[in-house]
């Protein structure tokens, strides 16, 4: 489970990132990121009803992505707020595909060390 200190939970912080953050689009994800004044990076994963009407599938994707982020925390640069929005193409992908795609998106957006 992703530690609470690494989660981006406050609505005002999420709105700030959505409004002023930079974007990176990959086939499976949309990343929005913005530098924060903290010494750690915080994350939130967004899976909308457009991806799947079934909550079971949305929650599974959310859990898998949080776990991928948790396992790669040491590789990710600190001092950023990051929103990972999942696209509908992610549905039905294996854990390995999700991990590779997210790592590639983070690398291309220059958020990996």
C-alpha positions in Angstrom: 0.0 0.0 0.0 1.2 3.5 -0.8 2.1 5.3 2.4 -0.2 8.2 3.3 2.6 10.7 3.2 3.1 9.8 -0.5 -0.6 10.4 -1.4 -2.0 13.5 -3.0 -5.4 13.7 -1.3 -6.5 17.3 -0.8 -8.8 18.7 -3.4 -7.0 22.1 -3.6 -3.7 20.3 -4.3 -5.2 18.2 -7.1 -6.9 21.3 -8.6 -3.6 23.2 -8.5 -1.8 20.4 -10.4 -4.6 20.1 -12.9 -4.6 23.9 -13.5 -0.8 24.7 -13.6 0.8 21.3 -14.1 2.6 20.0 -17.2 1.1 17.1 -19.1 2.5 13.9 -20.7 0.3 11.6 -22.7 1.1 7.9 -23.3 -1.2 5.3 -24.9 -2.4 4.1 -21.5 -2.0 7.1 -19.2 -2.1 10.8 -18.9 0.4 12.3 -16.4 0.0 15.8 -14.9 2.8 16.9 -12.7 3.9 20.0 -10.9 6.8 20.8 -8.6 5.9 21.2 -4.9 7.8 22.7 -2.0 8.1 19.4 -0.2 11.0 17.0 -0.1 8.9 14.1 -1.3 6.7 13.3 -4.3 2.9 12.7 -3.9 0.7 10.7 -6.2 -2.9 10.2 -7.0 -4.4 7.7 -9.4 -7.6 8.6 -11.2 -9.8 6.0 -13.0 -13.0 7.5 -14.3 -16.3 5.8 -15.1 -15.5 6.2 -18.7 -12.8 3.6 -18.4 -15.2 1.0 -17.0 -18.7 1.2 -15.5 -17.7 -1.7 -13.1 -16.1 -0.5 -9.9 -14.3 -3.8 -9.5 -12.3 -3.2 -12.6 -11.6 0.5 -11.8 -10.4 -0.4 -8.3 -8.2 -3.2 -9.6 -6.5 -0.8 -12.0 -6.1 1.8 -9.1 -4.6 -0.8 -6.8 -2.2 -2.1 -9.4 -0.9 1.3 -10.3 -0.5 2.3 -6.7 1.6 -0.8 -6.1 3.7 -0.1 -9.2 4.3 3.4 -7.9 5.1 2.1 -4.4 7.7 -0.3 -5.7 9.4 2.4 -7.8 9.4 5.2 -5.3 13.2 5.2 -5.0 13.5 5.7 -8.7 11.1 8.7 -8.9 12.4 12.2 -8.3 11.2 13.9 -5.2 9.5 17.2 -4.9 6.6 16.7 -7.4 2.9 16.2 -7.2 1.8 13.7 -9.8 -1.7 12.7 -11.1 -1.9 9.5 -13.1 -5.2 9.5 -15.1 -5.9 6.1 -16.6 -7.2 5.8 -20.2 -9.6 3.1 -21.3 -6.9 1.3 -23.3 -5.4 0.2 -19.9 -8.4 -2.1 -19.3 -7.4 -5.7 -19.8 -3.6 -5.1 -19.8 -1.4 -7.2 -17.7 0.4 -5.9 -14.6 3.7 -6.1 -16.6 2.3 -4.0 -19.4 1.0 -1.4 -17.0 4.4 -1.3 -15.2 6.4 -0.9 -18.4 4.1 1.8 -19.7 4.0 3.8 -16.5 7.8 3.6 -16.1 8.2 4.7 -19.7 5.8 7.6 -19.2 7.7 8.7 -16.0 11.0 8.5 -17.9 9.8 10.5 -20.8 8.4 13.2 -18.5 11.8 13.3 -16.8 10.4 12.2 -13.4 12.8 9.3 -13.0 16.2 9.7 -11.5 
